[in-house]
Every structure is written in C-alpha cells, then in structure tokens.
Amino acid sequence: MSRLPRSQEYLKTGFNAEAASAARYRAAAARATADGRPNLARSWLELAAEKDALAIRQLEAAGQVRGGGEDLAAALAEERYENDSLYPRMSREVDEETAAVFGSVAQKQKEHLARLESLLDALTRSQGDLAS
C-alpha cells in the first residue's frame, strides 16, 4: 500500500500519464517531420503542449512546484538518483543493445546534473533571478 494520501497518489499517476503521453506525441511529431509531414507534426506538437499543461496542472496541485532553490534541489536529488541508481541498475538487467541506450541516456543525465548544480550555484549567489 502506498504511503501517499490517495489524492497525492492519483495526482502523481495522472502527472506521469500526461507527461508520458506528451513525450510520445513529441516523438511522433519528430517522426512525422522526418517523414515529410509537417502539418501532422505540428498537430502532434499542439497535442503534446496540451498534455504538458495537464501534467503541470497536476504537479502544481500536488504541491511539487515550489519555486527557486527548492525546485532545483528536488531536481538535483532526482538526477542523482537516476545517475547513481536507476540507470546503472537497469543497464545491468537488460540486453546489450538496451544497456547501450541506457548508457547514452546516463551520459546525458550527467550533463543535466552539472547544469542543475551550476544553476543552483548561480541562484544562490544571485540577488534574485539569474544573471543573463
């Protein structure tokens, strides 16, 4: 049984569903573009933006968007988990081809971690917003 209240659990489930759909729609848009179907691609991207808005609405309702340093700290914790635990474990448990996909994802994740650390540092040193 989940330790989250049911409403929080459902908001998390809804967020995950909408975010995953949005990513799939953007992938379909990229494929449509590659196939020479720009109008179809544009439609996929419009739908993805609508799905993103639904995901954000649920994330905010769950109290998961707090602003500034709190959001950066949460993002850093998530990236560290993905880098240190999630992708290494999954890579060990799958075939070589899938492990290579996870390896390339993990490499990009390290870049994300460095960018987030830099953002948190810059925000901490700033007098408000980040310098442009």
C-alpha positions in Angstrom: 0.0 0.0 0.0 1.2 3.5 -0.8 2.3 5.8 1.9 0.9 8.8 0.0 -2.6 10.0 0.5 -4.9 8.8 -2.2 -5.2 12.3 -3.8 -1.4 12.7 -4.0 -1.1 9.2 -5.4 -3.7 9.9 -8.1 -2.1 13.3 -8.9 1.3 11.6 -9.3 -0.3 8.9 -11.5 -2.1 11.5 -13.6 1.0 13.5 -14.0 3.0 10.5 -15.1 0.4 9.5 -17.7 0.1 13.0 -19.2 3.9 13.6 -19.2 4.5 10.2 -20.9 1.8 11.0 -23.5 3.3 14.4 -24.2 6.8 12.7 -24.8 5.2 10.1 -27.1 3.4 12.9 -29.0 6.7 14.8 -29.5 8.4 11.6 -30.7 5.5 11.1 -33.2 6.0 14.8 -34.3 9.7 14.2 -34.9 8.8 11.1 -36.9 6.2 13.0 -38.9 8.7 15.7 -39.7 11.3 13.1 -40.8 8.6 11.6 -43.0 7.9 14.9 -44.6 4.6 15.6 -42.9 5.0 19.0 -41.3 1.3 19.6 -40.8 0.9 16.3 -39.0 4.0 17.1 -36.9 2.5 20.5 -35.9 -0.7 18.8 -34.8 1.3 16.3 -32.7 3.2 19.2 -31.1 0.0 21.1 -30.3 -1.4 18.0 -28.6 1.9 17.5 -26.7 1.7 21.1 -25.4 -1.8 20.4 -24.2 -0.7 17.2 -22.4 2.2 19.2 -20.9 -0.3 21.7 -19.5 -2.4 19.0 -17.9 0.7 17.4 -16.4 1.9 20.7 -15.0 -1.6 21.4 -13.5 -1.5 18.1 -11.6 2.1 18.6 -10.5 1.2 22.0 -9.1 -1.9 20.6 -7.4 0.3 18.0 -5.7 2.5 20.8 -4.3 5.5 19.7 -6.3 6.3 23.1 -7.8 7.7 25.3 -5.0 9.9 27.8 -6.7 13.6 28.7 -6.9 16.1 26.8 -4.9 13.5 24.2 -3.7 12.7 23.1 -7.3 16.4 23.0 -8.1 17.2 20.9 -5.0 14.4 18.5 -5.9 15.7 18.2 -9.5 19.2 17.6 -8.3 18.0 14.8 -6.0 16.1 13.2 -8.9 19.1 13.4 -11.3 21.4 12.0 -8.7 19.1 9.0 -8.1 18.8 8.4 -11.9 22.6 8.7 -12.3 23.6 6.7 -9.3 20.9 4.1 -9.0 18.2 3.9 -11.7 20.2 3.7 -15.0 23.1 1.6 -13.6 20.7 -1.0 -12.2 18.6 -1.1 -15.3 21.7 -1.4 -17.5 22.8 -4.4 -15.6 19.5 -6.2 -16.0 18.9 -5.9 -19.8 20.3 -7.0 -23.1 23.4 -5.3 -24.5 21.5 -3.1 -27.0 19.1 -1.8 -24.4 22.0 -1.3 -22.0 23.7 0.9 -24.7 20.6 3.1 -24.9 20.6 3.4 -21.1 24.3 4.2 -21.2 23.8 7.1 -23.6 20.9 8.4 -21.5 23.0 8.2 -18.4 25.8 10.2 -20.1 23.3 12.9 -20.9 21.9 12.7 -17.4 25.4 13.6 -16.1 25.3 16.8 -18.2 21.9 17.6 -16.8 23.3 17.1 -13.2 26.1 19.5 -13.9 23.8 22.1 -15.4 21.4 21.9 -12.4 24.3 22.2 -10.0 25.5 25.3 -11.9 22.0 26.8 -11.8 21.7 26.2 -8.1 25.1 27.8 -7.5 24.2 30.8 -9.7 20.8 31.2 -8.0 22.4 31.0 -4.6 25.0 33.7 -5.5 22.4 36.0 -7.2 20.3 38.7 -5.6 17.1 37.3 -7.1 17.0 36.0 -10.6 19.9 34.5 -12.5 22.1 37.0 -14.4 21.6 36.9 -18.1 
